[in-house]
Amino acid sequence: MSECIQLSFAVCRIGIYTEAFISPKSKHRRSRPVTLDIHFRMRRVLLLECFRALCCKGPPPPRPEYDLVCIGLTGSGKTSLLSQLCSESPENIVSTTGFSIKAVPFQNAILNVKELGGADNIRKYWSRYYQGSQGVIFVLDSASSEDDLETARNELHSALQHPQLCTLPFLILANHQDKPAARSVQEIKKYFELEPLARGKRWILKPCSLDDMEAVKDSFSLLINLLEERDFEPSRM
């Protein structure tokens, strides 16, 4: 039995005992000052209010849900990060070849993430899956080769300028920071030319690795804040 129910029964018992003690039908009721009777009545009212607060409280409001698209080259670590956030076993992780959808739960929101495969023959179809997205997660391998980093740069630029994504908040994760060849966030920001390209847009660039999932969760919390801010923006005519 939960603590809430136990406490509720305790409140009921106290209320019954108090009622029996001050009931006018009691044969052994002693004469008391009026102020004492008022005291017991007030106590009874407070106990009833406490009972209502414990037992009559409705269910918590549902968490808002947001539809996101997650893109990045093969090997950037998209699937591993999302699987870890969903508390899935690392032994069952398989690289996404087409697309997959995961519901990633957070305390204040649920993110329905559509992950798109990052292979050469898949990337040209990414835009077909952008519709309905409310935010973008772009994962890059900060320790990749120069050629792969250049490809990731071009894909991010294309996404930032795409008509269906250009107004959405972006979370850019510089993954594999635990590797010796990993580039810093400042190096990534400069190489990807994020400051001039994404000026006026809402984007977050954060380092990450599977060794520090708390930092990954913090980065997603920042993205949720941007999504919540978007909800409260006045609609434009």
Secondary structure in CASP SS format (residue, H / E / C, confidence):
PFRMAT SS
TARGET T0000
AUTHOR 0000-0000-0000
METHOD secondary structure of the structure
MODEL  1
M C 1.00
S C 1.00
E H 1.00
C H 1.00
I H 1.00
Q H 1.00
L H 1.00
S H 1.00
F H 1.00
A H 1.00
V H 1.00
C H 1.00
R H 1.00
I H 1.00
G H 1.00
I H 1.00
Y H 1.00
T H 1.00
E H 1.00
A H 1.00
F H 1.00
I H 1.00
S C 1.00
P C 1.00
K C 1.00
S C 1.00
K C 1.00
H C 1.00
R C 1.00
R C 1.00
S C 1.00
R C 1.00
P C 1.00
V H 1.00
T H 1.00
L H 1.00
D H 1.00
I H 1.00
H H 1.00
F H 1.00
R H 1.00
M H 1.00
R H 1.00
R H 1.00
V H 1.00
L H 1.00
L H 1.00
L H 1.00
E H 1.00
C H 1.00
F H 1.00
R H 1.00
A H 1.00
L H 1.00
C H 1.00
C C 1.00
K C 1.00
G C 1.00
P C 1.00
P C 1.00
P C 1.00
P C 1.00
R C 1.00
P C 1.00
E E 1.00
Y E 1.00
D E 1.00
L E 1.00
V E 1.00
C E 1.00
I E 1.00
G C 1.00
L C 1.00
T C 1.00
G C 1.00
S C 1.00
G C 1.00
K H 1.00
T H 1.00
S H 1.00
L H 1.00
L H 1.00
S H 1.00
Q H 1.00
L H 1.00
C C 1.00
S C 1.00
E C 1.00
S C 1.00
P H 1.00
E H 1.00
N H 1.00
I C 1.00
V C 1.00
S C 1.00
T C 1.00
T C 1.00
G C 1.00
F E 1.00
S E 1.00
I E 1.00
K E 1.00
A E 1.00
V E 1.00
P E 1.00
F C 1.00
Q C 1.00
N C 1.00
A C 1.00
I E 1.00
L E 1.00
N E 1.00
V E 1.00
K E 1.00
E E 1.00
L E 1.00
G C 1.00
G C 1.00
A C 1.00
D H 1.00
N H 1.00
I H 1.00
R H 1.00
K C 1.00
Y C 1.00
W H 1.00
S H 1.00
R H 1.00
Y H 1.00
Y C 1.00
Q C 1.00
G C 1.00
S C 1.00
Q C 1.00
G E 1.00
V E 1.00
I E 1.00
F E 1.00
V E 1.00
L E 1.00
D E 1.00
S C 1.00
A C 1.00
S C 1.00
S C 1.00
E H 1.00
D H 1.00
D H 1.00
L H 1.00
E H 1.00
T H 1.00
A H 1.00
R H 1.00
N H 1.00
E H 1.00
L H 1.00
H H 1.00
S H 1.00
A H 1.00
L H 1.00
Q H 1.00
H C 1.00
P C 1.00
Q C 1.00
L C 1.00
C C 1.00
T C 1.00
L C 1.00
P C 1.00
F E 1.00
L E 1.00
I E 1.00
L E 1.00
A E 1.00
N E 1.00
H C 1.00
Q C 1.00
D C 1.00
K C 1.00
P C 1.00
A C 1.00
A C 1.00
R C 1.00
S C 1.00
V H 1.00
Q H 1.00
E H 1.00
I H 1.00
K H 1.00
K H 1.00
Y H 1.00
F C 1.00
E C 1.00
L H 1.00
E H 1.00
P H 1.00
L H 1.00
A C 1.00
R C 1.00
G C 1.00
K C 1.00
R C 1.00
W E 1.00
I E 1.00
L E 1.00
K E 1.00
P E 1.00
C C 1.00
S C 1.00
L C 1.00
D C 1.00
D C 1.00
M H 1.00
E H 1.00
A H 1.00
V H 1.00
K H 1.00
D H 1.00
S H 1.00
F H 1.00
S H 1.00
L H 1.00
L H 1.00
I H 1.00
N H 1.00
L H 1.00
L H 1.00
E H 1.00
E H 1.00
R H 1.00
D H 1.00
F C 1.00
E C 1.00
P C 1.00
S C 1.00
R C 1.00
M C 1.00
END
